[in-house]
């Protein structure tokens, strides 16, 4: 006879104390941390535990006894379901406070580091409509907020975002406040045309269906790129949808499509076909021009990226005589900023197509003192590579969320540049890497930057200087 599982506990009238990682807020009961989504520090709620971990619980708020003064009404009708803007119910000034606190907490608790007072976070003037790229998914497994009436079957096709923790469920989006017009209108036009003409939406469980993804990119120059991802070629349906979008929205400057018959949505290894317009769009930043293709990486918040790069340049403190290494250079945007004030810039990046973009962007801006190399960072950044390209006076590194491989960190320490500027989209892994470097470098400056309002994400820039021996 099986033993009955003990029910998860329920706690009443618990105050939410802090805003934590992954956008969840923090409560504490009997010295046990409980992470709760969609609540705000200062709320007093009843919490039903839904998951037990070794060191913490996860729960949901079931009843509110008191609402926090930090709480505001979320603007988006999809808040609480979509999961994309988990802090939209918190005043923006408080969002900035908790992002700055997140940086400090990670440096103190994970890195156990010594550092000067953290400079005030650089907030965003735009707290909505700040993204220049969004990707939506077509699915025949639309999530219904209310349980459908079995007597009245409903169409299950939708176009929107994956629900958190449910890879096979899509929330059909009516309005998204992250990207400016006409992003919403293009998405709705694509969805409605597909529904009216009975196109098959993709089924992620059976890997069947026709329509897969819709990607919309905008730029400050007014360019507009739309990429539709199909599972296979249909010489009637495909041009009908693409023509409908380009005729309805003549402002689309690049209309493209991709055929993806793989079992994942990644198109980085697939060819993007130009249907109408230009094969790229242009972006401008601080007098620099950047050519952006359908697969090019570019910071999704252009205005805040300018603050990020300007701060990285300031922290580098270049005089024009330095050799600078730009690690994880991407399409060479930071390298372009640095090159105007350095003797030469050496950029390294894993993705070969990004290196092609980096070279094109240097040529586009008349920059001749950059060289770019593709490959795994810890395999490229060797003693022989440094001997060939020169010892760096300054290293700027902007790794992905996972941070730097320890071998890369150790190699930076071995190379021993006088200055390191560490740009990070994840202060936790940044703190881990800085802890390794603490024996050789001291932290001089710390500058958080908010790239993603309404979310818990925060970028952080740290300036390191070599300790005197």
Steps between C-alpha positions, in 0.01 A plus 500: 500500500648837392551774754289810453701804405499768766332817365710808448464760776299820478610813688268789585564876510865486395680823406698503177846627595709534187510466121719207405646315204303391195246774567353330807460674833620366833323411823641326806313266735667300778842589358395354167517712184192486277508638145165637381426640151288805414515660844680814617711565812262634763204283394352285778361176359398142570751269332433151375825307456505324163854364490758401759873526441783419737576860593178682409132467412304635205148624552214703361301782654143391565356792698612858554462652847688821413630654180847655494554870441748393231225329304348654186241373254672308218442650158489172310187284498721189478688574822511205735466245221755594235791518744699735279472815714492365853558838669235695311297526821785688672574872472802559272697685766467192722599274213825694472555477875474120498717465189773701667457291813531186290843615376620580852366172641674292234835672548473460877342156537628308198831674440570605861678790338626838613373780281428874519152642528298393198410791274128573457342278237449656157124475446316499171301799378275257316343245732275366223552452125877483545578171325612494136446126455225255596443141394157339508396136461211355298339208684192281477512462879378840614460550874150591613487728803156363576414135447331460160136397485499142364164571335653788302832386347748784454780543251824408679733684262691797641802725446691624801744402773575170672352476847759464780575134561269379221699439181190389307264783596477844337324803642327675211608863535262785423720792612867502598651817645862406435534602133371811328239511225437342259626184672162412651317573178736282294465208739120523506483534121716189456289302747165610362599436138621152594179423687274630222686297239524188717880478518630225728668629815797301627461212745814475713409151626452338159741732312228563247329807359595780264549830687775507765629845599473873435795731568463879497803733519495880504772765502534862604552591133146387418593169336264209562585133444251212506605135482242220473613145574321218315549126540503433125457678168146557376502699177145626557468558874844644561489790247135567590590571865820691420325713237213571739740628767712710261194654334324570833818649648696680227742625769654150515846552350613136520259211446665160545422136562668184630421134440553306822413130506713429810358407838611826661440868428866604465562653156865595554613211276233559234498724195273803510345583164426856390145536362473877459701808591847524651705204630584694816396801704712784634548622855689808619659564836729787601595576141565134419299299250421131535367264236259252659403181320216265597732289718728778627529557873430855609402625845121499515482834683692738275481808726624315808766323293644843424530566875653155550763543228578858599563386857721212381700748294533737796614214726758394239661846531671492161760752385546376143812293564344185643455151359152387607352152493122484467394154616160364389491787251181388324448720195771738616285778644713556811813457286384783273455728801846411631686515169458876463707552814746207489808404303336173398215273611504121479154344513427132570162333459370143476244556221662532156208689345534763774867547407393561141260768626775650719733536202224655291415747776863608533521554124168686499637746757845537343664325797830341400656415838285196587560128444246231577541128567244221533522200732458371855639767729722273709642343181565828320635705791832313526858609566576465128199716407610773741857487374376542143247779569670682785451506873183690589518809717125477556258208472128561460290187547126461445420129537161326480290436811709198596801727549855413402655155495745476790783438254421834336503674839836339583642599163395862551682495833806346335502765226468759778364809322511814710125537473200269447148623425247224571155553346243248617133417450513272805650650819504154663741342253689829482555488877618139474762597236610811691560288811762303305667822385500660846855383575638704209247780445307748708157634413514874433152578369161328477223633272165321460294573187132416453454356153165332562237701693210298647731198546749392767792498254785745553833561325807593699839645407803459725836670457796299629857620545804280547642485849858621537743221582 
